[in-house]
Structures are given as structure tokens and as C-alpha cells.
Amino acid sequence: MAGTSASATSVLVVAENDAARDVAGELVEAFGKVKVKMKVAGPQAPASQCLLRPSGDRNHCLAQAGETAFVDAVLQLGATNSKGRTTVTFLLLSLDDGKLIKKEVATGPSANLGGALKPVIARIARLVKPRAAEPKPEPKPDPVKPEPKPDPVVKADPVKPEPVKTQPEPVKRQDAPTKTNLEPVVVTPPESVVAPAAKGSGITVAAWTSTGLAVAAAGVAGTFGAMGLGARSQLDQNEAGTSPLSRSQANALAAQANTNFSVALGAGIGAGVLGVVSAILWSQTP
């Protein structure tokens, strides 16, 4: 578009009232067509709070807000509505201490305000200049370190070799050969040492074995004796007529009782014998 800035620029729009904030929303597309990016400050933003300051300090505050927002200029916007028409006041401020660049007042129908304000926006866009980029400081060259000087070479005085005095070795007289008489040596073998058997170790093992067998036999006698007594109790009930056993079951139960008593008697005799043997062995242990 002819007459607009060659490169894209940006402005910070600070609305004075709610009507101006509504107008700012309708101007985004118009500013975009002339390559100006809009940033709208909110009601509680620091830039909006600058409007509450006295007139002498207000523009300076707005300029600082624009610096913080990284824009190229600040556009203070005011608006009033009356009978379907809106009157808009534009105050374009420079970031250089908030100096006034341009003031425009335009009126248009509220229904098509963006189209009516296009000429005003084009004139304002031509006045917004991109900020010059701050020159970057050139990197300082590293200081040149002086090359270390080599240590001086100290020449040592040549060492004169001292003559080595050699003494002749004394002549050793050869010893006269001596006669040695060799006598046979009789070596007596050492007596064999046999560790004595531990006294009573075998008796102790036998005593423990017999004791264990006696305890086991007593347990067998007790078990089979109890089984025999149980069978005998059932037979007594059968003879009294209180047991439902048949004749054949009673005979089998009687035979089982006799067998249990025989086993219990034999185990009891064996436990008694083993108990006597254990007592004798324990009496002989050390």
C-alpha cells in the first residue's frame, strides 16, 4: 500500500474509557492493513494507570510503558457515542519523553466505524517510525599475553675426573688340606603316639540308644493299650445291648482288641527291659 511505512511497526493503544476500548477492537484490522501491529493495554495495566496521573507526568509515564511493551509509539484513544455516531480522539505520542506527534479527531457511524476511520489510521501509520536498534557493543579483543621468556641456561663448569688409585689384592695362602674322619650316625625312629580313646564314649552312645528305644517302646505300648481299651468298651456295650454291632462285627472287634492288648503287653515288656539296660549303662558312664 502506498504511503505506509516500509517495515512493520507497532503501537501501544491506551483507551481512556470503555467506549474507547470498544473502538480499539474495531481498529485491529484497519491497522493491520497498513502494517501496524496493535497492542491494547488492559484496564488494570500499568499503561492504563498512567491516565490517572497529572497531565504534566502522564505522557512521560505512557512513554515508559511503551518502552516496556517494546513498541514504536503510544496511541492514547478516547471515544464518545451520540445518536448512532462515535467521535474518536487520537493522540499519537513519541517514546521520547511522551512528546505529542499528532492529534486527530474523527467522527463516523457507530455501525461502520472501522471503514470511516481508515483515512485517519493511514495518516497515523505514516507517522509511526520504527525505533532504531541499539548498536551492539563490539566485543573487546582478548588482551595479548606476553610470551614467557625462557629461563637462561646456566653452563656448569666441566668436572675433571680424579684418578682412581688401585691397590693390589693381597695374596692369600692356600690352607693345608685337613683329614676328616666320618663316623656312622644311628637314627632312632620316634615312638608312635596313639591318641587314647575317649573313655566312656561307646557306653554313652549305647545308653542314649537304649533310652530312646525304651521311650519308643513305651509309646507303642500306650498307643495299642488305648486302642485295646476302646475296642473292649465297644464290646461291653454290645453285650449290654446298647451297641448296634452285628455278631460278625463283634467277633472281629474282639479279635482286634486281643491283638492290641498283645502288642501293648509285648511293647511294655520291651520298654521295661530297655529301661533296666539304660539304667545300667548310665551308671557306668563317666
C-alpha positions in Angstrom: 0.0 0.0 0.0 1.5 3.4 -1.0 2.2 5.9 1.7 2.6 3.4 4.5 5.8 2.6 6.4 8.2 0.3 4.6 8.7 -2.0 7.5 6.2 -3.2 10.1 5.7 -1.0 13.2 3.8 -1.3 16.4 1.8 0.9 18.7 0.5 0.5 22.3 -3.2 1.6 22.4 -4.3 3.0 25.8 -8.0 3.5 26.0 -9.4 6.3 28.1 -12.8 4.7 28.7 -14.9 1.6 27.8 -16.2 3.2 24.6 -12.6 3.7 23.5 -11.8 0.0 24.3 -14.7 -1.0 22.1 -13.3 1.2 19.3 -9.8 -0.3 19.7 -11.2 -3.7 19.0 -12.7 -2.5 15.7 -9.4 -0.9 14.6 -7.2 -4.0 14.7 -8.0 -5.0 11.1 -7.5 -1.4 9.8 -4.1 -1.0 11.5 -3.1 -4.5 10.2 -3.7 -3.5 6.6 -1.2 -0.6 7.0 1.3 -2.9 8.6 1.0 -1.5 12.1 0.7 -4.0 14.9 -1.6 -3.0 17.8 -1.1 -3.9 21.4 -4.0 -2.9 23.6 -3.4 -2.2 27.3 -5.9 -3.7 29.7 -7.9 -1.6 32.3 -5.5 -2.6 35.1 -2.3 -2.5 33.1 0.4 0.0 34.2 -0.1 2.0 31.0 -3.8 2.5 31.8 -2.9 3.6 35.3 -0.8 6.4 33.7 -4.0 8.1 32.7 -4.7 8.8 36.4 -1.6 10.9 36.8 -1.4 14.7 36.4 -1.1 16.0 32.8 2.5 17.0 33.3 3.6 13.5 34.2 1.1 11.5 32.2 2.9 11.5 28.9 6.2 10.6 30.5 4.6 7.6 32.2 3.0 6.5 28.9 6.4 6.7 27.2 7.9 4.4 29.8 5.0 2.0 29.4 5.7 1.9 25.6 9.4 1.2 26.3 8.4 -1.7 28.5 6.0 -3.1 25.8 8.7 -2.9 23.1 6.6 -0.8 20.7 7.4 2.2 18.4 4.8 4.7 19.7 1.9 5.1 22.1 -1.6 5.9 20.9 -3.9 7.4 23.5 -7.5 6.7 22.4 -10.7 8.5 23.6 -14.3 7.9 22.3 -17.8 9.2 22.9 -21.1 7.9 21.4 -24.1 10.1 20.5 -27.1 9.4 18.3 -25.6 6.4 16.5 -22.3 8.2 15.8 -19.0 7.8 17.5 -16.3 10.5 17.9 -12.8 9.3 18.4 -9.8 11.3 19.6 -6.3 10.0 18.6 -3.2 11.2 20.5 0.0 9.7 19.0 2.8 10.0 21.5 6.6 9.5 20.9 8.6 7.3 23.3 11.0 10.3 23.6 9.6 11.7 26.9 6.0 11.3 25.6 6.1 14.1 23.1 2.9 14.6 21.1 3.4 13.6 17.4 -0.1 14.0 16.1 -3.7 14.7 17.3 -6.6 13.6 15.1 -10.4 13.8 15.8 -12.8 11.9 13.6 -16.5 11.1 13.7 -18.2 8.2 11.9 -21.2 5.9 12.1 -21.0 3.5 15.0 -22.2 0.6 12.8 -19.2 1.1 10.3 -16.7 2.9 12.4 -13.6 1.0 11.1 -14.3 1.9 7.5 -14.9 5.6 8.3 -11.6 5.8 10.2 -9.4 4.3 7.5 -8.0 7.6 6.2 -7.1 8.7 9.8 -5.4 5.4 10.5 -3.4 5.7 7.3 -2.1 9.1 8.3 -1.2 7.9 11.8 0.6 4.9 10.4 2.8 7.1 8.2 3.9 8.9 11.4 4.9 5.8 13.3 8.6 5.2 12.7 10.4 2.0 13.8 12.8 2.5 16.6 16.4 2.4 15.8 18.0 -0.7 17.0 20.6 -0.1 19.7 24.1 -0.8 18.5 25.6 -3.8 20.0 28.9 -3.2 21.7 31.7 -4.6 19.7 33.4 -7.4 21.6 36.7 -6.4 23.0 39.6 -8.4 21.8 41.3 -10.6 24.3 44.4 -9.0 25.7 47.6 -10.4 24.2 49.5 -12.2 26.8 53.3 -11.7 26.5 55.1 -14.9 25.7 57.0 -16.2 28.6 60.7 -15.8 28.3 62.7 -19.0 28.5 64.9 -19.4 31.6 68.6 -18.6 31.0 70.7 -21.7 30.5 73.5 -21.9 33.1 76.5 -23.7 31.9 78.2 -25.8 34.6 82.0 -26.0 34.8 83.3 -29.2 33.4 84.1 -31.8 36.1 87.6 -33.1 35.9 87.8 -36.8 36.6 90.0 -37.7 39.5 92.5 -40.6 39.1 91.4 -43.8 40.8 94.0 -45.4 43.0 94.0 -49.1 42.8 95.7 -51.3 45.4 97.0 -54.7 44.6 95.0 -57.5 46.3 96.9 -59.4 49.0 98.0 -62.9 48.0 96.1 -65.4 50.1 97.9 -68.5 51.2 96.2 -71.7 50.5 95.1 -73.6 53.6 96.6 -77.0 54.1 94.2 -79.9 53.5 92.8 -81.4 56.6 91.7 -85.0 57.2 88.1 -85.6 58.4 87.0 -88.9 60.0 83.4 -89.7 59.2 81.5 -91.8 61.7 78.2 -93.5 61.0 75.2 -91.9 62.7 72.4 -94.1 64.0 69.0 -92.6 63.7 66.4 -93.9 66.2 62.8 -93.6 64.9 60.4 -91.8 67.2 57.9 -93.7 69.2 54.5 -93.8 67.7 52.0 -91.7 69.5 48.4 -93.1 69.6 45.7 -90.9 70.9 43.9 -92.6 73.8 40.3 -93.5 73.1 37.8 -91.3 74.8 36.7 -93.1 77.9 33.1 -94.0 78.1 32.2 -92.6 74.7 30.9 -96.0 73.5 28.9 -96.5 76.7 27.4 -93.1 76.4 26.2 -93.8 72.9 24.7 -97.2 74.0 23.0 -95.5 76.9 21.4 -92.9 74.7 20.3 -95.6 72.2 18.7 -97.9 74.8 17.0 -94.9 76.4 15.5 -93.8 73.1 14.3 -97.4 72.3 12.7 -97.7 75.8 10.8 -94.4 75.3 9.6 -95.6 71.8 8.5 -99.0 73.2 6.6 -97.3 76.0 4.9 -95.1 73.4 3.9 -98.1 71.3 2.6 -99.9 74.4 0.5 -96.9 75.4 -1.0 -96.5 71.9 -2.0 -100.1 71.4 -3.2 -100.3 75.0 -5.5 -97.4 74.4 -6.8 -99.0 71.2 -7.5 -102.2 73.0 -9.4 -100.5 75.8 -11.5 -98.7 73.2 -12.4 -101.9 71.4 -13.2 -103.6 74.8 -15.5 -100.7 75.7 -17.5 -101.2 72.5 -17.8 -105.0 73.2 -19.1 -104.3 76.7 -21.8 -102.0 75.2 -22.7 -104.7 72.7 -23.2 -107.3 75.4 -25.4 -104.9 77.3 -27.5 -104.4 74.2 -26.6 -100.7 73.7 -24.4 -101.1 70.6 -25.7 -101.7 67.1 -22.8 -104.1 66.2 -23.7 -107.4 64.5 -22.4 -110.7 65.6 -19.6 -110.8 63.0 -18.6 -107.2 63.7 -18.4 -108.1 67.5 -16.2 -111.1 66.8 -13.9 -109.0 64.6 -13.7 -106.3 67.2 -12.9 -108.9 69.9 -10.0 -110.3 67.8 -8.7 -106.7 67.2 -8.9 -106.0 71.0 -6.9 -109.1 71.8 -4.3 -108.2 69.2 -3.9 -104.7 70.5 -3.5 -106.0 74.1 -0.9 -108.5 72.9 1.1 -105.8 71.2 0.8 -103.5 74.1 2.0 -106.2 76.5 5.0 -107.1 74.3 6.0 -103.4 73.9 5.6 -102.8 77.6 7.9 -105.7 78.5 10.4 -104.5 75.9 10.3 -101.0 77.4 10.9 -102.3 80.8 13.9 -104.4 79.7 15.4 -101.5 77.8 14.8 -99.2 80.8 16.8 -101.6 83.0 19.6 -101.7 80.4 19.7 -97.9 80.1 19.9 -97.5 83.9 22.9 -99.9 84.0 24.7 -98.1 81.1 24.1 -94.7 82.5 25.5 -95.8 85.8 28.8 -96.8 84.1 29.2 -93.6 82.1 32.0 -91.2 83.4 
